[in-house]
Amino acid sequence: MTTLMYIAIILAAVIAIVLILAALRPNTFRIERSIDINAPADKIFPLINDYKNWGSWSPYEHVDPAMQRTFSGAPSGKGSVYEWSGNKNIGHGRMEILDATPSSKIVIKLDFFSPFEAHNIAEFTMRPLGSTTTVTWAMHGPAPYMAKIMHMVFKMDRMVGGQFQQGLTSMKAVAEK
């Protein structure tokens, strides 16, 4: 056999291993981060429940200064809709608040249309603990086969989790003012 054949066989084996390992990964994913904020939940809740307040804390609001935003539906809470369209770094997507339990929990349907399509759920929970509130930002959804392969290369928990932590830190700064 030639050296080229050995390289082809090794390459085929590596690709097969990656494809098999991807197939064995879970069919769903979950990313979450939490922070303790020295403020009552009723001061934090409006920062999340009204999309127009996201500019003060969300790490995604400043990725593309020219991003187009559209607000529709209810002004805040259940039925509130926020759509965005921006450059290749922010893409195009839509969020709709499905449930908003005052000062406790907000559930958001999160749809990405580009640069990739994905349909997930984001949840913000607030748990009062004395004079502080623990805020948890989570996202979960399906992990189709192609996403499983991508998640092997791009560590989504590290990448998106870091952005969640950055957003929670900004939210803490705003809420504690």
Helices and strands as residue ranges (DSSP letters): H 3-24, E 28-37, H 41-49, G 51-56, E 68-73, E 80-85, E 92-101, E 105-114, E 118-129, E 132-142, H 145-153, H 156-175
